Amino acid sequence: MTLRASLSLRRTTFALSVSLEVPDGGVLAVLGPNGAGKSTVLSCLAGLLRAQRASVSLGERVLDDDRGHVPPHARGIGLLAQHALLFPHLSVLDNVAFSPRSRGASTRAARAVARRWLSEVGAAELADRAPAALSGGQAQRVALARALAGEPGLLLLDEPLAALDVDAAPAVRGVLRRVLRESGRGLTTVLVTHDPLDALTLADHVAVLAGGRIVERGPTRQVLAAPRTEFTARLAGLNLVAGVARRSATGAAVRTPDGRHVYGVPAPDLGDGDAAVAVFAPGAVAVHAGDAEVHGSPRNILAAVVTAVEPHGPVVRLRTSENVSADLTPQSVADLALDPGSAVRLAVKAAAVTVHPAPEQPRRP
């Protein structure tokens, strides 16, 4: 079912104003820093919180408008949160059977549905266990089966993997991917997450919230490959320098508030004088000792001080005082004798930098 929602809510220090549309069977990931309004959006969609102005429809059903508000239990929406919240007094089987039972199914029919969904999420062998006997990953699979057993028209996922350990999270993510993207059921889903891997593997589109407003939206890979806000760049593991666009016949640059220029390739929709961001990968940054001469033709050269040296998979990520990160091999770090406090010069070719228009920043209420 297609979800269409327009929500406005104002509190003392926070205002939410968003519009969302998720097509039938689509998966939308909602990203944003803490306090951006992500959980508030889910609560409004679930009917747990009523916005001051709301228009929410799921398929042909109107769930919220100025004429009325459908209560949570009657919305046909499934919710999976960070913690499984299973009923401790019921077996795994009866936890999952609770959804169809609450809709009027007989015990026998509800348990048949529950067994089918437990099998679907790879938890059939857990049917007779008590929730207290489950691991975190097992409990989250059971909670997912319970949410799906109610045959919801919309599934809401609120950081469903955040509370799982590093071994359990990939397995549950795989189950979610199979259920949402590979089953062919076409279950419309809204996913709140801080993990770019969740967004990349589960979602078709993303919407980035900041200060209660959507500041970026689009296909998942497109948004994470070309972020236009600092939060999204950090989430995608990219560098972002903000300022004002300066276009010329030979390219573009971002002029920062302190007068520096970062040169790059302009995006097609960039206009001269626009608020803009320069985006480039840490792997595109060459690092030289602070007193070394930089050879070659990099157009962007920046003096900085190393603030942190961190393992990052097979490479070492260097963080600097200029809020620019660089990825180096461990051997390069050793050869340059880099430690926090080391003076360095960072070089980036303009061809490795893309200059995009930046979204308008939300104003505080």
N, C-alpha and C positions, 0 to 999 in steps of 0.2 A: 504494500500500500504506500502511496506517496504521502510524505509528511510535508505539510506547509505550516510554518509557525512564525508569528510576529509577536514579540514580547517586549513590554516596557515596564520597568519597575524602578522605583526610587526609594532609597533609604537615606539616612542622615548623611553618610559619607560615601555613598555608592549609588550609581545609576546604571541600569542595564537597558540597552535598546538594541535588539538584534532581530534579524529576519533570516530564517533558514528554510531551505527546501531540499528534501532528500527524495530522489525518485524511487519508485517501486523497486525494491531489491537492492538499492544503493547503500553504501556504508560511508558515513561522514565522520571523520575524526575531528574533534574540537580540541584545539591546543591553546595554551596560554599560560602565563605565569600565575603563581598563587595569588588569589584575590581578583582574578580577571573576570570571574563570573561563570566559569564552566559548570560547576556543580549547581549553581542557581538555575542555569538553563535546563539541566536535566530534571531538577526538582519541579520546575514549571511544566515541563513536558509530561512528567509522571503524574501531575496533579497534586503533588505534595505541598506545593507552594503556589499561591495564586498571584499572578502579576496584576498590577493596577490596570494595565491595558493589555489584552491578549486576544490573539486570533490563532487558534490551533485546530488543524483538521488532519485527519488520518484517513486517506481514501475519501469516501463520501461522507464520513462521520465528522461532525463538528464537535470538538472536545472542549473548546473554550471560545467564547466571544462575549459581547456585551449583553447577551440575553441569558447566558447560563454557563455553568461549570460542571463537567462530568467528573464525579469523584474518582479517586485512584483505582478502586477495585473494579470499576465498570469501564475502564478505558481500553482494555485489551492490550496492555503494554507490559512487557517483561523487563525487569530491572536486575542487573548483576553488578554488585558493588565490590569494593576491595576485599571485604570479608564475607565469607559464605553465609553467615547468619542462618545456619540450619536449625530446625527445631530439635532441641536436645532430647526430647522425650519420644521422638519418632525414629524409626529405622530409616536408613537411606532410601529404601523403596517407598516408604510412606511419605517421606519428605517430598520426593518427586511427584508422587501421586496426589499431593495436596492441591496442586493447581487444577487438574481436571475434576477432583472431588468438589472443589469450591465452585465449579461451574455446573454441578449437578450430576456428574457421572457416578455410576455405581462403584463400589469398592473394587469389584472385579475388573471393570472396564478401566478404571483409573490406574490400577496396578499394571494392567497390560500396556497402557500408554507409558507408564513410568519405566517399565522394563525396556521398552523400545528406545526411549531416550537415553537411558543409562548405557545401553549398548552403543548408541550413536556417539556418545562422548567417551567411549572406552572405559566405562566404569561398571559394567554388568556384574562383575564378580563382587562388587561392594554392596549389593542390594540388601543383604541381611545385617550389615554392620550398623553400629550406633555411630552418630556423628563424632563422638569423642574419640573413637578409634581411628579416625582418618587423619592422614597427613594434610598439609595445607593445599597441595596440588590436587589431592583426591577430593577434598571438600569443595574446592572451586569447580571441579568437573561436575560434581553432584549439584551444586548451586546453578550451574549453567543448564543442566538437564531439567531442573525444576522450573527455571525461567522459560525454557522452550516447551515444556509439557503443557503449558497453558495456551499454546498456539497463538502467541501474540502477533498483532499486526505491526508492532514496533518493538525493537529490542534496544534498551538503554544500557550501556556498559560504562560504569564509573570507575576508572582505574582498575580494571579487573585483575591485572597481574602485579600490581604494585606491592602487595603484601606477600608475594611468593618468593621463595629463595631462587638462586640462580639456576638450580637444577630443575625445579618444577615449572618455572615460567615458560621456557621454550616448549615444553610438552603441552601446556594448556593453550599457549598461543597457536600451536599447530592444530589443536582441536577447534579453536575458534575460527581459524582460517578455513578449515574444511567445512565447518557448519555454515559459515557466512558466505564464503566465496566459491566453494567447489561443490556444494550440495545441489545447486540448481533450484533451491527452494525460493530464492528471492526474498529474503527476510530484511526488510528495511531496518537500518541500525544507526544509532548515534553513539559514538565512542569517545569518551573523554580519556586522554592519556598525556603523559609527559615523555613517553618513550617514542623516538622517531621510528624504531623498528616496528612497533605496534601499528603506527600510521602507515608505514610503507607496505607491510605484509597484509593488513586487514582492510584498509580504507581506500575507496576510489577517489574521494575528495577530502580536503581539509579546510577548516575555518579556524583562523587564529584570532583569539579574543585578547583585548587589552583594554583595561578600564571600562569594561562593560560593553564594548563595541567590537565588531568584527573589523580587523585592520588588514587581513589578508585572507583570500580564499581562492580555491581553484583545485585542479587535479593534484593529487598528493605529490607525485614525483616532480612536477613542475614547480610547486611552491617550495619544496625542500631543496631543490636544485638552484633556485633563484630567490632566496628569502629577501624580504624588504623591511623586516624589523629585526632588532637586535636579538629578541627572544628566539625567533625562528632560526636565525643564523646560528645561534649557540646550540639550538636543538639539532640542527643539521650538521654541526661541526665545522662551520665556515666562519671566516672573518668578515666583518661588516664595519665600514667606516661611513659615518653619516655626515651630511653637510648640504651644500647647494650645488646644483648641476651647472657646469660651464661647458657648453657645446662649441665646437669649432669644426672647420672643414676636415680636420685630420682625426677627430675623435671626440672624447669627452673627458671631463674630470669632475671630481667632487671636491669642492672647496670647504674645508672644515672650519669650525668657528674660530680656531686659532690661526687661520690663514694658510695652512698647508694644503697642497693639492695631491690627490690620488688619481692618476690617469688610468683610463680603461676604455673598453669598447662599449658604446652606448646601446641600451635597449631601444627597440623601435619606437616605444611610446615615451621616450625621454624628451623633455623640453628644456630649453635654456632657462635657468632661473628656478627650476622646480626644486623642491626638497628632494634629495636623492641619497642613494646609498651605493657605495662601491663594495662589491662582494667578490671574495677570492678564497681559494682553498689554502689551508695551512701548508699543504705539500707544494704550493707554488711559491713559497717564501724561501729565498736563499738567505743564509745567515753567515755573516762575516764578523771577525773580531772587530772591536770598536775602532782600532787604529789602522785597520787594513784598507787597502785600496780596492774598490769594487770595479772589476773588469767587465767587459761585455757591454750590453745595451739595455740594462733595466732602467726604465724611466722613473720608477718609484723607489727611492732610497730613503730610509727612515732610521734615525738614531734612536736607540732604545736601551733599556736595562732589563736583564732577565729577572723575572719575579718568581718563576717556578719551573722545575724540570720534572716532567711526569711521564711514567710509562704509558704508552697508548697503543696497545696491540704490539705489532712488530717494530714500531718506531717509538721515538721519544718526542713528546709534545713540549715545546718551549713556549711559555707564556711570558709576555713582556709588559713593560710599563705603558706602552702605547696601545694596549688592548688588542694587540695583534699576536696570533699564535703561529708557530712554525713547526713542521714535522721534520725531524732529522733521524738519521740512523744512529744507533748507539755509538758507532765508531766515530762519526762526525762530532758528536757531543764530546767524546773523549779527546779527539784531536784538537778541538777548539778550547778545551778545558772550561766548559760552560757550567756555571753554578749560579744560583740566585745572587744577584748583585753584579754579574758580569756585564760590561758594556758591549753592545753589539750594534751592527748595522744590518738592517733588513732590506733586502732587494726583491722587488716583484716586477716582472715584465708587464707592461700595459696590456698585452694580449691575453694575459691570464686573469684580468680584472674585468668584471661586467658592471656597468653603471645603470642602475634602475631608478625610476621615480619611487619616492618613499610615500607610504600612506600617510594621510593626515592623522596627527596624533590626537587621541581622545582628550577632551577637556574634562577637568574635574567638576563635579556638580557643585 
